[in-house]
Amino acid sequence: MCWEGGFKKRKELLPDYKSNRVSSSPEVYDQRAELQVLLCLLGADQYYPREHEADDMIAYLANTREEDQVIMSADKDMLQLIRPNVSVYQKVRKAGSKAGREIIDYRNFQEKTGWLNPKTFLEAHCALGDAVDQIPKVKGVGEAVIHAYFLGMEIPPSKKRTLDEFFAGVCLITGKCITS
C-alpha cells in the first residue's frame, strides 16, 4: 500500500498543480489511521514517501522490482507503468457496455486502452495534459489527432507542426526523444 506523502516539489514547478483538489474530511483521516493499523496487523507492506505522491512510490516499485506485480488503482496514469512483469487492475470502459474492472497487461494493452503500448500512452497523455491535476494540454489538438499522429496518418500540417514542436521540446528537456 502506498500512501500520499505530498506534492510540494511538483507545486514548485507548476504552481496550479492540483489546485482544484478539495481537502479530505477529518473522517477520512480517521479511517486512514484505522486502515493503516489493520494493514500492519495483516503484514502488508506500507510506504509513505515524505514529500512525494503515492504515484511516485508506485512507479519506483514498478521499475525496480523484478517479480510480477499488479497495481490496483483507478488512476489512468498507472497504465504507463505496464511492462511484461507489471499489470494494472482498474476499470475498463467499453463502448456500448457498462465499465468493469479488469487486468490490463502488456499483451492486452491496445485492446483495453485503445493506445498502441504504454510508451505511446505516456507520450499522448503528455500532450493531452490533465485537467484534474491542472496540467495544461497542447493547444489545438485532441485525442483523435494525437492517435493519428502516432499512427503516422495524415493530419493537418499545422497540427503536425504543433505536435512535432511539442515533442522536440520534450526532447530538449529530457535529453532524449520519446517519440522515436
NUMIFI-144076 format. One record per residue (C-alpha): residue in three letters; x, y, z. Coordinates in steps of 0.001 Angstrom, whole numbers, padded with zeros to 6 digits, always signed. Layout:
<sites>
ALAXYZ ...
</sites>
This chain:
<sites>
MET+000000+000000+000000 CYS+001367+003393-000955 TRP+000132+006439+000937 GLU+000146+010021-000264 GLY+003098+011989+001110 GLY+002629+015337-000628 PHE+003379+017089-003873 LYS+005356+020141-002765 LYS+008105+019673-005372 ARG+005643+019445-008264 LYS+003811+022505-006952 GLU+007090+024444-007086 LEU+007418+023544-010788 LEU+003748+024089-011649 PRO+002015+026390-009112 ASP-001516+025429-010241 TYR-000795+021695-009827 LYS-003804+020072-008132 SER-005119+023492-007108 ASN-008697+022373-007703 ARG-008494+019476-005245 VAL-010641+019549-002114 SER-009024+018572+001178 SER-010145+015315+002760 SER-012506+015449+005707 PRO-011314+014569+009239 GLU-013333+011324+008997 VAL-011192+010209+006051 TYR-008027+010732+008100 ASP-009525+008726+010986 GLN-010435+005892+008600 ARG-006957+006004+007070 ALA-005365+005618+010504 GLU-007576+002609+011240 LEU-006772+001076+007853 GLN-003036+001568+008425 VAL-003265-000340+011711 LEU-005302-003118+010084 LEU-002839-003455+007190 CYS+000035-003590+009675 LEU-001699-006398+011577 LEU-002208-008251+008280 GLY+001506-007932+007496 ALA+001034-005756+004410 ASP+003916-003574+003255 GLN+003085+000133+003511 TYR+005034+003017+002002 TYR+004676+006652+002969 PRO+007040+008675+000768 ARG+007587+012011+002521 GLU+007038+014975+000186 HIS+006226+012655-002719 GLU+002984+011396-004153 ALA+001929+007777-003815 ASP+002160+007585-007627 ASP+005890+008261-007393 MET+006399+005396-004957 ILE+004273+003058-007067 ALA+006357+003958-010144 TYR+009576+003392-008199 LEU+008433-000038-007045 ALA+007175-000991-010524 ASN+010503-000003-012069 THR+012819-001612-009513 ARG+011199-004925-008598 GLU+011623-007902-010886 GLU+008798-010087-009557 ASP+005321-009974-011097 GLN+003266-007050-009813 VAL-000347-005941-010059 ILE-001110-002279-009397 MET-004646-001665-008132 SER-005590+001915-008892 ALA-008309+003944-010558 ASP-005655+006416-011762 LYS-005225+006122-015539 ASP-001635+007370-015171 MET-000705+003948-013783 LEU-001125+002485-017287 GLN+002237+003946-018293 LEU+003908+001548-015830 ILE+002730-001604-017588 ARG+005519-003879-018809 PRO+005885-007665-019055 ASN+006016-008097-015253 VAL+003668-005219-014287 SER-000085-005134-014882 VAL-002824-002789-013679 TYR-006213-003749-012264 GLN-008711-000991-012964 LYS-011988-000031-014545 VAL-012137-000548-018306 ARG-014715+001361-020313 LYS-016078-000432-023347 ALA-018287+001172-025970 GLY-021883+000066-025587 SER-021431-001706-022253 LYS-021028-000983-018583 ALA-017473-000500-017355 GLY-015991-003341-015353 ARG-012713-003899-013543 GLU-010110-005904-015409 ILE-006431-006691-015504 ILE-004658-004640-018170 ASP-001290-006065-019122 TYR+001278-005752-021883 ARG-000494-008339-024064 ASN-003979-006766-023974 PHE-002938-003121-023638 GLN-004107-001914-027062 GLU-007406-003795-026850 LYS-008228-002424-023386 THR-006941+001162-023734 GLY-007019+001992-027436 TRP-003332+003019-027366 LEU-000575+001036-029102 ASN+001502+000470-025962 PRO+002334+002086-022591 LYS+005042+004302-024146 THR+002614+005756-026698 PHE+000010+006182-023945 LEU+002512+008192-021879 GLU+003583+010363-024796 ALA-000028+011044-025793 HIS-001028+011978-022272 CYS+001875+014413-022020 ALA+000316+016235-024979 LEU-003267+015811-023695 GLY-002458+017283-020284 ASP-004553+016525-017217 ALA-007446+018806-016315 VAL-007864+017122-012917 ASP-004280+017963-011916 GLN-004282+021329-013728 ILE-001602+020254-016212 PRO-002060+022134-019484 LYS-002543+020361-022802 VAL-001086+021131-026192 LYS-003480+023682-027635 GLY-005448+022815-030747 VAL-005094+019047-030699 GLY-007269+016370-029169 GLU-007105+012639-028644 ALA-008138+011736-032223 VAL-005416+013917-033753 ILE-002817+012536-031361 HIS-003858+008949-032204 ALA-003489+009751-035909 TYR-000107+011408-035260 PHE+001281+008315-033551 LEU-000109+006029-036237 GLY+001635+008099-038915 MET-001661+009075-040503 GLU-002142+012339-042315 ILE-003200+015226-040088 PRO-003420+018943-040853 PRO+000111+020350-041288 SER-000385+022970-038565 LYS-001354+020284-036023 LYS+001570+018063-037070 ARG+003939+021014-036687 THR+002472+021788-033242 LEU+002988+018186-032067 ASP+006453+017961-033648 GLU+007449+021128-031787 PHE+005920+019897-028539 PHE+007797+016602-028654 ALA+011005+018338-029775 GLY+010698+020442-026608 VAL+010297+017282-024558 CYS+013488+016025-026219 LEU+015356+019185-025250 ILE+014202+018993-021639 THR+014832+015270-021097 GLY+017845+014877-023366 LYS+016176+012008-025226 CYS+013404+011944-027753 ILE+010437+009915-026555 THR+008743+009738-029946 SER+011410+007700-031723 
</sites>
